[in-house]
Amino acid sequence: MLKDQLKLNLTHPALIAVPFTTQMALTEILSSAADIVEWRLDLEMTLPDKIQYRDVLKQLKSHKKVLLTYRSKQEGGEGQQIYEQVVHDILACDVLPDLIDIEVNQGAEVVHQLLALARDQRVMSILSLHNFTQTPDENELVSLIKNMSDYHPDVVKVAMMPKQLADVERLLNVTAKCHKVLTQPLITMSMGDLGKKSRIIGYQYGSELTFATTSQTTGSAPGQLTITDLLAQW
């Protein structure tokens, strides 16, 4: 399980990650109930220079596990620089995150290169896929997840947009099915208001991490609950 690989003792049903940028209140992030801080570099006004990057990453790592994410525009982020180069620079730094997000839609060659570099640097990789328009049918969803697993990342993550509640149920059921056969931990979620249920009970189907926020104004994806609301639901 992911919590065991990260050597985390949980007091809640699943791992919680919260988004962070340097415009947010660091003390609020570090004092939260989150297990993981997702530093969203694509949401920074400008990428930090090496000194600032090291200083902030060290401070985050002294309190929480850190996931570094540079989300491209095609995956719903704000990243405008060359994706491969930014992730390569993160993994080449002398201060490393605990986890790194790698987008499967960057293409097989780039994905293989970045996964290999993450392994060399002993940084856990989350291979991710986001669909902001729909939720595929069951067979396609299962195929997508299994194909991502075949890249041999440390973790597989998919986020889909539902158009109706049946889409949320389908994603949860596929999560349960894939959780039984995958060799890696799995993270899934339905986005938007319709998908909030998946962020609350996804762990019951085998999703090992959910994304929440420290306040109503710090979300990084549609449908994220605040940690307070999430814990109240649990």
N, C-alpha and C positions, 0 to 999 in steps of 0.2 A: 504494500500500500504506500501511497505517496507520503503520508504522514510519517511512516516508518523510515522511508528513504531520506526524508529531511530531518529525521530524529526529533520530531515534535510530539509532545504529549498534549492531546486535545481535551478540552473541557466542554466542547460542543460537538455536534454530530459530524461535521465536515470542516475541512480547511476553509478559512476565509481569507480572501485577498482584497485589498483596497487599492485604488489608483492613487498615484502621487505625481505631482509636478512641483518644481521649486517655487511656484507661485502659491502653493498651499501651505497651511500652517503645519510645520514639521512636528511640533510638539503634540498636536492633536492626532496626527497619524501614528506616531510612535507610542502614544499612550492608549491607543484603541485596542479592542479585543481581536484585531486582525492577527493572523498568523504570518501572512505574507504581504509585503508592500510591492505593488506593481508600479515601477517607475516608468511612466509613459513618456519616453523621450520625444515622441512625435508631437506631443501636446505642449512641449516647451516653446516659448517664444523664439528662442534660438538654442541650438545645441550647446551645452556647457563646454567650456574649454577643459583641458585635461586636469588642471589643478582643481577646478570647481567640481568636476565629475568625481575625481578620487575622494575629495573631502565629503561630498554628499553621500556617496556610496558607502564610505566607511562608517558614517554616522548612522545610516539606515541599517547596515549590517550589524552594528553593535546592539541593536534592539530587536530586529526582525529578520526573517528570511527575505531575500530580495529577488524579484522577477523583473528582468529588464525587457521592455517591449518597445520596438519602434514599428508602429502600425502604419502600413502603407495606405494610400488613398483607396486603392482597389479593395482593401479589406476593411474599409470603414474608418480609417485613421486620418491623420493630417500630415503624415510623412511625405516630404517632397524631394528629399535627397535620395541618392542611389541606395536602395535598400541593402543590397549585398555588402556595400562598403561600410555602412553604418554598423551593421551587425558584426562584420569582421573586425572593425575597430574596437567594439565593445569587448569582443573575445580576445583581442590582442593586448588589452590593457593589463597593467600589473596588479590592479585591484579588480576582482571578478565578482559578478553577481552569483547567487546560488542557482538561479534558473534563467534561461533565455528563451524568448518566444521566437519561433521560426515559422514563417508562413509557407504552407505547402504550395500555394499558387505562385510562388516565385519560380517554380520550374524545377524539374528533377535534378539538373546539374547543380544549380545553386543550393538546393536543399541538401543534397549529399555532401557538398563541400562544407556548408555551415554546420551540419550535424557532426561531421568528422572533426571539425575544429572545436566544437563544444565538447566532444568526448575527450579530445587531447587535453583540453584545459580543465577537465573534470567539472564542467558546468552542466547541470541537468537541462535537457532540451524539452520544450513543449512545442510539438508540431501542431499548428493551428489552422483552422478553416472557418471563415465567416460568410454567411449568406444573408444579406440584408433585405432580400426580396421575397423569399419563400422557404418552405421546408420540403425537401424532396420526399418522394414516397419511400416506403420502408426498405425495399430492395436496394434503392440507390443510396440511401443513408448507410445501410450496412456495408455496402460496397465501398463507399467513401471512407468510412472509418477503418475498414480492414486494409484498404490500400495505403492509408496513412500509417497504419501499424507496420506495414511491410517496409517502410523506410527505417524502422528500428530507432525511433526517437525514444526518449525516456518516458514521455507522456503524450497522449493524443487528446486534442481539444477541438470540439466543434460547437459553433454557435449559429443557430438558425432563427429566421424570422417567421413566426406563425401568422397565418391569416384567419385561423379559427382554432377553437380549443382542441379539436381533433388533431391538429398539427402538434400541439404540445404533448398530448397523450402519446402520439406516435413516436416523438423524439424520446420520451421517457421509456417507452417499451423497447425501442432500439437500444437505448443505453443499457437496459437490463440484459438484453440478449448479447450485446458486444462485451459487456463487463465480464461475462462468464467465459469468454473465449480469448480475449486479448491478453497478451503477456505484459502489457504496460498499463499503468493507471489511466483512467479515462475521465475527462472533464467534458460535460455537455451542458447546454442551456438553450432555452427558447428566449428570445429577446422581446422587448416591448412590454406593455402592460399585460397582454395576454399570456406572456411567458413567465410572469413572476412566480407562478406556482413551481416551475422547474428549478428556480433558484432557491426555493425553500425546501422542497422535498426531493430534489434530484439525488441526494445522497442515498435515499431509500432504493434507488434503482441502480446505484453503482457509480454515480458521479462523485468524485472525491474532493472537489473544490468548488466553491461558489464565490462570485465576485459581488462585493457590497461597497458602500461608500461611508465616509465618516459624517457626511451631511448631505442635505438635499441638493447642494450646489456643486458637489465634487464628483459627480458620476462621470464614467467614461464610456458607457454604453446604455442604450435604451432599456429601461425596465429594472435597473439595479435598485435594490432596496438599501436603506441605511442599515448599518450594523445594528443599531437599536431596534429597528423594526424586524430585522431578520431574527435576532436573538429572542424577541418577544414571540415570534411565530414558532420557534423551536421549544 
